[in-house]
Amino acid sequence: MRIAVVDDEYYSRMALVEMLQKDFPDARIDQYDDGIPAWDTIKYDPGVDLVITDIRLIAMDGINLAERIHGRYPDIQILFQTGDSVEKLQQMGLQPERCLMKPVIRKELKEKIDHLSDLPEFEIKVTEKEVKIPQAVVKKHAGFLKRMFH
């Protein structure tokens, strides 16, 4: 098994890697501190079986990373780790069953990985968001915006 761990918090990432090494000693574990280097590797080397990613990362967040991976390689399993509540996860369109709450508990991590095939099919339910354009931008690009939206 090959697992990619993506977390910008060093100690959180290392704790997760240590748990994985104890419970899955034969696994190859790749580590990334952001979604961009993880995606840059996975898109050209899709031999990863599982990606465990934090939701909130610096440059490319875990949701964006998961969408890209699933869009190109739907067989790669994805788990999220987060400090957010179940309600917040549902608001973000995430399946709570695919999430590990921080701090991650070793027993829960092992159970999720052992039962990946029992999890619902991966999906992110995107909801429409209102976009507010600053007035200065509207004035500067009024002609363009009129053509685009009228």
C-alpha angles and dihedrals in degrees: 000000000000119000129188116205116198119188131134092208105087098205093045090050093047092048090052092048091050092052091048092049091053096048098034105030094167094053122109107227121200119194130209132176095207143017095254098064090040092053093043089058100038096047090061098031108037095173090116115117098190137019119199108191137175111236097224112057131154110249105007114020124220094255092055090046091050092049091052094047094046092046093057103026110025092174093066109099118229131203125178128212119205148154091219124111123255089251091055091048091053090048088054089052095249128140108241089211088068094052133092115202118229127275086048114223114219095225092052091047092052092046092051092050094044090052102039091126090058093058119100117264110282116262140148115212106214117203125200115262128201112244119209117203116204113247092238090059091048092053094045094049101029095130094049093046092050091053091047099047105029 
